[in-house]
């Protein structure tokens, strides 16, 4: 299978990077690099830090046809709608990474062909489409939540979402706790050990939900409607004695949910499986 590239802009429109008139040539920077901090101890060095360095995906945009300059302008206009998401399909599975055009060079066309070196700077690492584990207590046949991105649903035991992170590194988690609920709490466990707890001192009415997002670029504790309309910021209402934000370790783990109300709690955890390289 031939590898494929695609861009998706902020308007939700797609740009095929494998099209005959505009294709992404000689891609590079698809791997990873770490920056290590170290302290010398005698003749040895003790590792003090390890951080994944920001990726820059490079290559050439080759514009062809009767008017390659027009193809170039179409590409630049498309990429101006930030943020961009690059889709990379090396085999049958797609991976994504959030990027922006850092640099694109432009010269003169040669025989109806314009070659433009381009750099895409990444704002994170590679990830797979979100996997969602539901912790609903009552199984609801045919239930559909109003979200536009792909979900995989798994029904589990009462108040517990079982999660399997098959990625290479710990992954961010977005918790959704549906109203009505009062002072909702959650706990991430692995191997019988509680890794992090969270609690918000607030009442979420029916038709709304609490969202707790641990992704650094979108980190928040807030109330939304079930149609994803922002209602209010609840960060200051969270229990600062708890960790609150969930980072899901590799392997199998579970998140348990509860609250102070009498209603049966309904919640689910959305996890984007991260990878250093794909």
N, C-alpha and C positions, 0 to 999 in steps of 0.2 A: 504493500500500500504506500502511495506517495504521500509524504507529509504535507499538511495544509496549514495555512495561516489566514486569519481573518481579523478585522478590527470592528469593534462596536462602539459607537460614540454616545454622547450623553442624550441624544435624541432617540436612541434605540435603533438607529439605522446601521446597516452592516456594509462593510467594504471588503470585497474579496481580494486578498493579497496574492492570489494565484491566477488572476484574470490575464488573458492574453495581452491586453493593452496596458496593464499596470500590474506588475508582479514584483514580489519581494525576493531579491536575489542575494545569494551568499550570506544567509543569516549567521550571526555569531553572537556570543554572550548568553547562550541558553543554559550554561552550567552555573556554578556558584563559586564564591570565594569568601573565606572567613578572615576577619582581622583578629589576631590573638594579642592579648596583653600578657607580659611575662615579667617575672622578677628573678634575677640571678641569685642562686643559693650555692655558693662554692663554684663547682664546675657544672652544676645543673641549672636548669631554668624551670621555675614554678609557674604554671599557667594561672593567670589572675582574671582573665576575661576572654570571652569568645563571642564575637558578634558577626552575624551574616552581613556582608557588605551589599550596598545597593547595586542592583543589576542594571546594566546598560546593554540593550539588545541592538545590535548594529547590522547593517546590510546595505543593499542598494535597491532603490525603487527604480524600476525600468519602465519608462512610459513609451509606448509605441503607437503606430497608426498614422493616419493622415495629419493629425494635429496633436503631437505629444505634449505641447505646451498647455493645451486645454485639459488633457488628462492630469497633468501636474497640478493645475489650478483646482480641479475637482478634488484631488487628494488633499491638498492643503486646506481647502474649505471644509472638507469632512473632518479633518483632524483638529480643526479649531473648536469643535464642539466637545470640550473636555468635561468630565474625565473620559479617557478612552479605556477600553478593555480589549486586550489581545487574546484571541483564541488560537491555540496551537494544538494540532492533532497529529502527533508523530505516528500513531497507530490508529486503532479504532476508537480510542478514548480521547475526549477533549480536555484540555487544561486551559486555565485562564490566568492572566496577570494584568494588574492595573498599570497603565503607562501614560506617558505624554511624549509628544515629539520634542526631544531636546534640541535637535539640530537636523536640518536638511540642506544639502548643498545643491546648487543649480548652475549648470554651465550651458553650453550651446548644444543643440541637437546634432546628431550625426546620422545621416541616412535614415530619417524618420524615426530616430530613437534618441531618447533623452535619459541619461543615466544620472541618478541623484543619490549620492550616499546619504544615509539617514540613520539617526540614533534615537532609539526609544528608551527613555529613562523610566525605570520601574518604581512603583510606589509600594511595593510589597514583594511577596514571593509567589510562586505558582500555587494555584488552588483548583480543586475540583468543585463542581456544582454542589451546593449545600445539601447535606443529608439531615433529615429531621427525625428525631425520636419523640413520639408522643407519650405523655404521661396522663392521658385522660382516664378517668375512672369508669366512665360509662362509654361503651363502644357505640359509636353512632354510624350506622351503615350509610355509606355514600356521602359522608360529611365532606364539604369542600370549603377550604378557607380562601378568602379573596386575596391571594398573592400571585404575583406574575412570574416568579422564578420557580425552577423545577424543584419539587420536594419528593422525598421518598418517606412514606409513613410507616411506622412500626408501632403496633399496639403492645403495651407492656403492662406490668403489674400496677396496682393502685398507687398513684402518686409517685411513680418512679419511671424515669426515662433511662433506658439502657443505651449506651453509646459505644460504638466501636470505631476508634480512630486508626485507620489503616495507613495514615500518612507517615512521613519520615520524622516529623517534628510535632510538638504540641500545637494545638489549633485553637483559634478564637471561637467563642461560643456566644450566640445570641439567644437569650431566654425570653419566652413569651408566656406570661401567666394571665389567663383569661379571667375577666370579671364575671360575676361578683366575687370579690375576695377581700379580706381584711388583714392587714399586716402580713403579707405573704413572706415565706421564708424558703430557702433552698440550700442544699448541701451537695457538693461533689465528692464522691467516694471512689476509691480504687483499692482493691485488695484489703477491704475492711478498714482502711484508714481514711478519715475525712481530710480532704486536701484544702477545701475552702468552704466557708458558709457565707450566706447573704440574707439580708432582711430589709424590708422597706416598711416604714410605719405610715401606712396610707390605706385608704379604702378605694378600691377600683370597682366602679359600678358595672352592671351588666351592659354588654355592648362595647366595652372598652377593655384594654389589656395593659399590663405592665411589661415594658421591654427593658432588658438589661443586656447591653452589648459590650463585650470585652475587646473588640477590635480597636486598636489605638487610634485609627483614622476616624472611627465613628463612635467612640466610646460614649455611653450615655446610660442614664437610668431615668426613664420617662414613661408617661402614660400616653397611649395612642388609642384611637378607635380601632375596631377590627378591620376597617378599610384603610388602615395605615395613615390616618390623619393625626398630626401631633396635637396633644391636648395640653400637657404641662410637664415641666421639668421636675423630677422627683429626687434628684441627686441629694439635695439637702435633707430630704426625709428618710434617707437610707441610714442604716445602722452602721456607724463608722467603727464600731468595735468588731465588725466582721469584714472579710475580704471583699465580698460582694461580686467582683468580676471573675468569671469562670474561664480558665484556660484548660482545655481538655487534653490530658496526657495521651501519649500513644498507647495503643492496646484497648482493652475493655474497661469501662468505668460506668458509673451511674449517677444520676442527679435525682434526689428526692425532693418533693415539694410538699408544703403544708401552709396553713393560714389559721387565723383566729376565728374565722366565721364558721357558720353551720353548713354552708353550701359545699358540695364535693368539689375539690379543686381540679381544674383542668389547665394543663400547661404543656409546652413542648420546647425542645432545645434544638436550635439550628446550628450545625457545625460545618464550617468550610474546611475540608481536608487539605492541609498545606503540604508542600514539598519543596525541598531545596532546589531540585532540578528534576526535569521530566524528559 
